[in-house]
Amino acid sequence: MKKLDPVVIIVDVLLLVGCGCMFLYGKMSAHTLFIVGIILVGVLVLYLYITNYKGNHYGGRFHKDF
């Protein structure tokens, strides 16, 4: 799943840039831009948390060999 992370990040950034362009050309209001931006960033952070950190116990647990 970690090979998919750069693709997801690039798609999310492109969506944010697209929303910014739509706002600049008058096709999207500032309120809608804010809501869509918060949702996109939230989904990205949640996805990265689930795929990268949830299964890895970085909080003081050690490998069985130690």
Rosetta blueprint (number, residue, H / E / L):
1 M L
2 K L
3 K L
4 L L
5 D H
6 P H
7 V H
8 V H
9 I H
10 I H
11 V H
12 D H
13 V H
14 L H
15 L H
16 L H
17 V H
18 G H
19 C H
20 G H
21 C H
22 M H
23 F H
24 L H
25 Y L
26 G L
27 K L
28 M L
29 S L
30 A H
31 H H
32 T H
33 L H
34 F H
35 I H
36 V H
37 G H
38 I H
39 I H
40 L H
41 V H
42 G H
43 V H
44 L H
45 V H
46 L H
47 Y H
48 L H
49 Y H
50 I H
51 T H
52 N H
53 Y H
54 K L
55 G L
56 N L
57 H L
58 Y L
59 G L
60 G L
61 R L
62 F L
63 H L
64 K L
65 D L
66 F L
